[in-house]
Amino acid sequence: MIRLYRAEGGELHILDAPRLKDALWIDAVAPTPEEVEMLHKEFDLDLQDVADCLDPNERSRVEIEEGYDLLVLRTVLMEDRNGDQSPLRIQMMPIGIFVTSGKAITVRIVSSFTYQELSSELRRRPRIDSKEDLFLSIIRRVNKDVERRIRPMERMIASIQEMLSTAKRGETGAVAFTLSNSLILLNTALLSNLNAVSMLPRAKHLHLTKEKLDLFEDLENDVAQMYDMTTIYREIMSNIINAYESSIANSLSTVMKTLTTISLILILPMLIASWFSMNVGLPFEDSPHAFLIVVGISAIAVAALWLMFRRKHIL
């Protein structure tokens, strides 16, 4: 589906008449082959570049061509395809931003944000009058979506650490591994985004004023800060998982030690009973209290072994 938007009064509006020449922003969400062919004919977009933007595993990069500049970023989906909004599961998708001489064209698999959200949640609504304004607003929105997924992770990590120190540590494993996988995805995507954004000064079709260059540097710093945060969180989660695995190993070692100790204690009465049940001459065999004597010897041996294990803090 292709949506067309025009800029008026510093804001984006849906273009009533479907005329590409009047549009400032052409948003292609999961375009059909016919729509891709139309973009290729109208703006001379390379078909392979468009196909790359629709590849879920495409990395962030910058392409400088004669007719356009292309920036591919990895963006986070606020809701995955089956409707799950779990803060632990992260799904990343590419968004391609083509900048031509007078327009910005986005190609993406799913609609991760709408045109109203490009300037929402900001104290000062930025004016969108040109393709450069729109380009920076899209990058800002991608950063904002990623930041919204990173922000609650500090509380999640603290919660996991608390669970490890309580009786609930058995429930920690699945949560810790899911969060760790999400952090790996985010960290890798942010590093890719940072490398791509840092190459944008080479673009031919972006004409940034000094004010817009300052804004662009701020956006680049935001990506760098988020990358540093996810790197730190990733290291912390790695340490937490190591601690969790050590805790499981220690618990298993304690269980095995307890089972071995109990087995040793139970072997003693079995040995004594086996000895006195042999078909040879043995003490107490003529005594009417032979059974009680054997039971007493077994009980004394078990008690002595149990006291020895307790003194050595084995039990």
C-alpha positions as CSV (number, residue, x, y, z in Angstrom):
1,M,0.0,0.0,0.0
2,I,1.3,3.4,-0.9
3,R,0.2,6.6,1.0
4,L,0.9,10.1,-0.1
5,Y,1.4,13.1,2.2
6,R,2.0,16.8,1.6
7,A,3.4,19.5,3.9
8,E,1.3,22.5,4.7
9,G,1.8,24.9,7.6
10,G,4.7,22.8,8.9
11,E,2.5,19.7,9.3
12,L,1.9,16.6,7.2
13,H,-1.5,16.0,5.6
14,I,-2.9,13.2,3.6
15,L,-2.8,14.0,-0.1
16,D,-6.4,13.9,-1.4
17,A,-5.5,13.5,-5.1
18,P,-3.2,10.5,-5.7
19,R,-0.6,12.4,-7.6
20,L,3.0,11.5,-6.9
21,K,4.4,14.9,-8.1
22,D,2.4,16.8,-5.4
23,A,3.6,14.5,-2.5
24,L,6.5,15.3,-0.2
25,W,6.4,11.9,1.5
26,I,5.6,8.7,-0.3
27,D,5.1,5.9,2.3
28,A,5.1,2.4,0.8
29,V,4.1,-0.2,3.3
30,A,4.4,-3.8,2.0
31,P,4.1,-2.6,-1.6
32,T,2.7,-4.8,-4.3
33,P,4.9,-5.7,-7.3
34,E,3.0,-3.2,-9.3
35,E,3.6,-0.5,-6.8
36,V,7.3,-1.3,-6.7
37,E,7.5,-1.1,-10.5
38,M,5.7,2.3,-10.4
39,L,8.3,3.6,-7.9
40,H,11.0,2.3,-10.1
41,K,9.7,4.0,-13.2
42,E,8.8,7.3,-11.5
43,F,11.9,7.8,-9.4
44,D,14.4,5.4,-11.0
45,L,14.7,3.5,-7.7
46,D,16.8,0.4,-8.0
47,L,14.6,-2.7,-7.7
48,Q,17.2,-4.5,-5.6
49,D,17.4,-1.6,-3.1
50,V,13.6,-1.7,-2.8
51,A,13.7,-5.5,-2.3
52,D,16.4,-5.1,0.4
53,C,14.1,-2.7,2.3
54,L,11.5,-5.5,2.4
55,D,13.9,-8.1,3.7
56,P,13.4,-8.6,7.5
57,N,17.1,-9.4,8.0
58,E,18.5,-6.5,6.0
59,R,21.2,-4.6,7.8
60,S,21.4,-0.8,8.3
61,R,23.4,0.9,5.5
62,V,23.7,4.0,3.3
63,E,23.7,3.9,-0.5
64,I,24.6,7.0,-2.5
65,E,23.2,6.9,-6.1
66,E,22.9,9.5,-8.8
67,G,19.2,9.9,-8.5
68,Y,18.7,9.3,-4.8
69,D,20.3,8.7,-1.4
70,L,19.2,5.6,0.6
71,L,19.3,5.1,4.4
72,V,18.3,1.7,5.8
73,L,17.7,1.6,9.5
74,R,16.7,-1.2,11.8
75,T,13.5,-0.2,13.7
76,V,11.7,-1.9,16.6
77,L,8.1,-2.9,16.3
78,M,5.9,-1.8,19.2
79,E,3.6,-4.8,18.5
80,D,4.7,-8.0,16.8
81,R,2.7,-9.7,14.1
82,N,0.6,-11.9,16.4
83,G,-0.4,-8.9,18.6
84,D,2.0,-9.6,21.5
85,Q,3.1,-6.5,23.2
86,S,5.4,-8.2,25.8
87,P,8.2,-5.8,26.8
88,L,10.6,-8.8,26.8
89,R,10.2,-9.8,23.2
90,I,11.8,-7.6,20.6
91,Q,11.1,-7.7,16.9
92,M,13.3,-5.6,14.5
93,M,12.4,-4.7,11.0
94,P,14.2,-2.5,8.4
95,I,12.9,0.8,7.1
96,G,14.4,2.2,3.9
97,I,14.4,6.0,3.4
98,F,15.0,7.2,-0.1
99,V,15.7,10.9,-0.6
100,T,15.4,12.3,-4.1
101,S,15.8,15.8,-5.3
102,G,12.4,16.9,-3.9
103,K,10.8,13.9,-2.0
104,A,11.3,11.4,0.7
105,I,10.2,7.8,0.0
106,T,9.9,5.2,2.8
107,V,9.7,1.5,2.1
108,R,8.9,-0.8,4.9
109,I,7.3,-4.2,5.6
110,V,4.8,-3.1,8.2
111,S,3.5,0.3,9.4
112,S,5.5,0.8,12.6
113,F,4.4,4.5,13.0
114,T,1.9,6.8,11.4
115,Y,2.4,10.3,10.0
116,Q,0.8,11.9,13.1
117,E,3.4,10.2,15.3
118,L,6.3,11.8,13.5
119,S,5.9,14.9,15.6
120,S,4.0,13.5,18.6
121,E,5.4,13.3,22.2
122,L,7.6,16.3,21.7
123,R,7.5,19.4,23.7
124,R,8.1,21.5,20.7
125,R,6.4,20.2,17.6
126,P,9.0,20.5,14.7
127,R,7.9,22.0,11.5
128,I,8.0,19.7,8.5
129,D,8.3,21.9,5.4
130,S,11.0,20.1,3.4
131,K,12.3,16.6,2.7
132,E,15.2,17.3,5.1
133,D,12.7,18.0,7.9
134,L,10.8,14.9,7.1
135,F,14.0,12.8,6.9
136,L,15.2,13.9,10.4
137,S,11.7,13.4,11.8
138,I,11.7,9.8,10.6
139,I,15.1,9.1,12.2
140,R,13.9,10.8,15.4
141,R,10.8,8.5,15.4
142,V,12.9,5.4,14.9
143,N,15.1,6.4,17.9
144,K,12.0,7.1,20.0
145,D,10.5,3.7,19.4
146,V,13.8,2.0,20.3
147,E,14.2,4.2,23.4
148,R,10.7,3.2,24.6
149,R,11.7,-0.4,24.5
150,I,15.0,0.2,26.3
151,R,13.7,2.4,29.1
152,P,11.9,-0.3,31.2
153,M,14.7,-2.8,30.9
154,E,16.6,-1.4,33.9
155,R,13.6,-2.2,36.1
156,M,13.3,-5.7,34.5
157,I,17.0,-6.4,35.2
158,A,16.6,-5.2,38.9
159,S,13.6,-7.5,39.2
160,I,15.5,-10.5,37.8
161,Q,18.4,-9.8,40.2
162,E,15.9,-9.7,43.1
163,M,14.3,-13.0,42.0
164,L,17.7,-14.6,41.9
165,S,18.3,-13.9,45.6
166,T,14.9,-15.3,46.7
167,A,13.1,-18.6,46.4
168,K,11.7,-17.6,43.1
169,R,15.0,-18.1,41.3
170,G,13.6,-21.1,39.5
171,E,11.2,-18.8,37.6
172,T,14.1,-16.5,36.5
173,G,15.6,-18.6,33.8
174,A,13.0,-18.0,31.0
175,V,12.7,-14.3,31.8
176,A,16.4,-13.8,31.9
177,F,17.1,-15.6,28.6
178,T,14.3,-13.8,26.8
179,L,15.5,-10.4,27.9
180,S,19.1,-11.3,27.1
181,N,18.1,-12.3,23.5
182,S,16.2,-9.0,23.1
183,L,19.2,-7.0,24.3
184,I,21.4,-8.8,21.8
185,L,19.0,-7.9,19.0
186,L,18.7,-4.3,20.1
187,N,22.4,-3.8,20.7
188,T,23.3,-5.3,17.3
189,A,20.7,-3.2,15.5
190,L,21.8,0.0,17.2
191,L,25.4,-0.6,16.3
192,S,24.3,-1.1,12.7
193,N,22.2,2.1,12.8
194,L,25.0,4.1,14.3
195,N,27.4,3.1,11.6
196,A,24.8,3.9,8.9
197,V,23.9,7.3,10.4
198,S,27.5,8.3,10.7
199,M,27.9,7.9,6.9
200,L,25.1,10.3,6.1
201,P,27.3,13.4,5.6
202,R,28.3,11.9,2.2
203,A,24.7,12.1,1.0
204,K,24.2,14.1,-2.3
205,H,20.5,14.9,-2.1
206,L,20.3,16.0,1.6
207,H,20.9,19.8,2.0
208,L,21.2,20.4,5.7
209,T,21.5,23.9,7.2
210,K,23.6,24.5,10.2
211,E,20.6,24.2,12.5
212,K,19.6,20.9,10.9
213,L,23.2,19.7,11.1
214,D,23.1,20.4,14.9
215,L,19.8,18.4,15.1
216,F,21.3,15.6,13.1
217,E,24.3,15.4,15.5
218,D,21.9,15.2,18.4
219,L,20.1,12.3,16.7
220,E,23.4,10.6,16.1
221,N,24.4,11.1,19.8
222,D,21.0,9.6,20.8
223,V,21.8,6.4,18.8
224,A,25.3,6.3,20.4
225,Q,23.8,6.7,23.9
226,M,21.2,3.9,23.3
227,Y,23.9,1.7,22.0
228,D,26.1,2.3,25.1
229,M,23.1,1.6,27.4
230,T,22.2,-1.7,25.7
231,T,25.9,-2.7,25.8
232,I,25.9,-2.2,29.5
233,Y,22.6,-4.0,30.0
234,R,23.8,-6.8,27.8
235,E,26.9,-7.2,30.0
236,I,24.8,-7.1,33.2
237,M,22.4,-9.8,31.8
238,S,25.4,-11.9,30.8
239,N,26.6,-11.8,34.4
240,I,23.1,-12.5,35.7
241,I,22.8,-15.6,33.5
242,N,26.2,-16.8,34.6
243,A,25.1,-16.3,38.3
244,Y,21.8,-18.1,37.5
245,E,23.7,-21.1,36.0
246,S,26.1,-21.1,38.9
247,S,23.1,-21.1,41.3
248,I,21.5,-24.1,39.4
249,A,24.8,-25.9,39.5
250,N,25.3,-25.3,43.3
251,S,21.7,-26.4,43.9
252,L,22.3,-29.6,42.0
253,S,25.6,-30.2,43.8
254,T,23.8,-29.7,47.2
255,V,21.1,-32.2,46.2
256,M,23.6,-34.8,45.0
257,K,25.6,-34.3,48.2
258,T,22.5,-34.8,50.4
259,L,21.5,-37.9,48.4
260,T,25.0,-39.4,48.7
261,T,25.0,-38.7,52.5
262,I,21.6,-40.3,53.0
263,S,22.7,-43.3,50.9
264,L,25.8,-43.8,53.1
265,I,23.6,-43.6,56.3
266,L,21.2,-46.2,54.9
267,I,24.0,-48.5,53.8
268,L,25.2,-49.1,57.4
269,P,22.1,-50.9,58.7
270,M,21.9,-52.9,55.5
271,L,25.5,-54.1,56.0
272,I,24.8,-55.0,59.6
273,A,21.6,-56.8,58.8
274,S,23.4,-58.7,55.9
275,W,26.2,-59.7,58.2
276,F,23.9,-61.1,60.9
277,S,21.8,-62.9,58.3
278,M,24.6,-65.0,56.9
279,N,24.3,-68.8,57.4
280,V,27.4,-69.1,59.7
281,G,28.0,-69.0,63.4
282,L,27.6,-65.4,64.7
283,P,27.4,-63.7,68.1
284,F,24.0,-63.4,69.7
285,E,22.5,-66.1,67.5
286,D,21.4,-68.1,70.6
287,S,20.1,-65.0,72.5
288,P,16.4,-64.4,72.6
289,H,17.1,-60.7,72.1
290,A,19.3,-61.1,69.0
291,F,16.9,-59.1,66.8
292,L,16.8,-56.2,69.2
293,I,20.6,-56.3,69.6
294,V,21.1,-56.1,65.8
295,V,18.6,-53.3,65.5
296,G,20.3,-51.4,68.3
297,I,23.7,-51.8,66.7
298,S,22.3,-50.4,63.4
299,A,20.6,-47.5,65.2
300,I,23.8,-46.6,67.1
301,A,25.9,-46.8,63.8
302,V,23.4,-44.6,62.0
303,A,23.3,-42.0,64.8
304,A,27.1,-41.9,65.0
305,L,27.4,-41.4,61.2
306,W,24.7,-38.7,61.2
307,L,26.4,-36.8,64.1
308,M,29.7,-36.9,62.2
309,F,28.1,-35.5,59.1
310,R,26.4,-32.7,61.1
311,R,29.7,-31.7,62.8
312,K,31.3,-31.4,59.4
313,H,28.3,-29.4,58.1
314,I,27.6,-31.9,55.4
315,L,24.0,-32.2,56.5
